[in-house]
Amino acid sequence: MKNTLARLSLSTQKINRQHIQFVFALLALALLVLGAGAPMDGGSITK
């Protein structure tokens, strides 16, 4: 258990600017995909 905890703390210390940019890019892409499937406002059907 101590070994796993030590590895986890070591890996969190290695987070750099590039990792953070990668996470934000993935988040932006996910939000873009979710937004593309969103319905339009005022989507009433006229006959």
PAZAPA-4460 file (N, C-alpha, C; in steps of 0.05 Angstrom, whole numbers, plus 32768, in hexadecimal, padded with zeros to 4 digits):
% residues 47
    n_x    n_y    n_z   ca_x   ca_y   ca_z    c_x    c_y    c_z   seq   type   mol
   8010   7FE8   8000   8000   8000   8000   8011   8019   8000     1      M     A
   8027   8019   8010   8039   8030   8011   8046   8034   7FF6     2      K     A
   804D   801E   7FE8   805A   8020   7FCE   8047   802D   7FBA     3      N     A
   802E   8025   7FBA   801A   8030   7FA8   8016   804E   7FAD     4      T     A
   8015   8055   7FC6   8012   8071   7FCE   802A   8082   7FC5     5      L     A
   8041   8076   7FC8   805A   8084   7FC0   805B   8088   7FA2     6      A     A
   8052   8074   7F93   8051   8077   7F75   803D   808C   7F6D     7      R     A
   8026   808D   7F7A   8012   80A0   7F74   801B   80BC   7F79     8      L     A
   8029   80C0   7F8F   8033   80DB   7F95   8049   80E3   7F82     9      S     A
   8059   80D0   7F79   806E   80D6   7F66   8063   80DE   7F4B    10      L     A
   804D   80D0   7F43   8042   80D6   7F28   8033   80F1   7F29    11      S     A
   8028   80F9   7F3F   801B   8113   7F40   8030   812A   7F40    12      T     A
   8048   8124   7F49   805C   8139   7F49   8067   813E   7F2C    13      Q     A
   8063   812A   7F1A   806D   812D   7EFF   805A   813B   7EEC    14      K     A
   8044   8145   7EF6   8031   8153   7EE5   803D   816E   7EDD    15      I     A
   803E   8172   7EC3   804A   818B   7EB9   8035   819A   7EA8    16      N     A
   803E   81B0   7E9C   802C   81C1   7E8D   8020   81B3   7E75    17      R     A
   802F   81A1   7E69   8025   8192   7E51   800E   817F   7E59    18      Q     A
   8010   8173   7E70   7FFB   8161   7E79   7FE1   8171   7E7E    19      H     A
   7FE4   8188   7E8A   7FCC   8199   7E90   7FBF   81A2   7E76    20      I     A
   7FCF   81AA   7E62   7FC5   81B2   7E48   7FB7   819B   7E3A    21      Q     A
   7FC1   8183   7E3D   7FB5   816B   7E31   7F9A   8166   7E3D    22      F     A
   7F98   8168   7E58   7F7F   8164   7E65   7F6A   8178   7E5D    23      V     A
   7F72   8192   7E5B   7F60   81A7   7E52   7F57   81A3   7E35    24      F     A
   7F69   8199   7E24   7F62   8194   7E08   7F4D   817D   7E07    25      A     A
   7F51   8168   7E16   7F3D   8152   7E17   7F22   815C   7E22    26      L     A
   7F23   816C   7E36   7F0A   8177   7E41   7EFB   8188   7E2D    27      L     A
   7F0A   8199   7E1F   7EFE   81AA   7E0A   7EF2   8199   7DF4    28      A     A
   7F00   8184   7DEC   7EF6   8173   7DD7   7EDC   8165   7DE0    29      L     A
   7EDC   815B   7DF9   7EC4   814E   7E03   7EAD   8161   7E04    30      A     A
   7EB1   817A   7E0D   7E9C   818D   7E0E   7E92   8194   7DF2    31      L     A
   7EA4   8195   7DDF   7E9C   819B   7DC3   7E8A   8184   7DB8    32      L     A
   7E91   816C   7DBE   7E81   8155   7DB5   7E66   8155   7DC2    33      V     A
   7E65   815B   7DDC   7E4B   815C   7DEA   7E3A   8173   7DDF    34      L     A
   7E47   8189   7DD9   7E38   81A0   7DCF   7E2D   819C   7DB3    35      G     A
   7E3B   818B   7DA3   7E32   8186   7D88   7E19   8176   7D87    36      A     A
   7E14   8166   7D9C   7DFC   8156   7D9D   7DE5   8163   7DAC    37      G     A
   7DE9   817C   7DB4   7DD4   818A   7DC4   7DBE   8193   7DB1    38      A     A
   7DA5   8192   7DBA   7D8F   819C   7DAA   7D8F   81BA   7DA7    39      P     A
   7D84   81C4   7D92   7D83   81E1   7D8D   7D6D   81ED   7D9F    40      M     A
   7D70   8207   7DA6   7D5B   8215   7DB4   7D44   821A   7DA2    41      D     A
   7D2B   8219   7DAD   7D14   821F   7D9D   7D0F   820B   7D87    42      G     A
   7D12   81F2   7D8D   7D10   81DD   7D79   7CF4   81D4   7D74    43      G     A
   7CE1   81E7   7D72   7CC5   81DF   7D6D   7CC1   81D8   7D50    44      S     A
   7CB1   81C3   7D4B   7CAC   81BA   7D30   7C93   81C8   7D25    45      I     A
   7C96   81D5   7D0E   7C7F   81E2   7D02   7C74   81D0   7CEC    46      T     A
   7C59   81CE   7CEB   7C4C   81BD   7CD7   7C40   81CD   7CC1    47      K     A
***
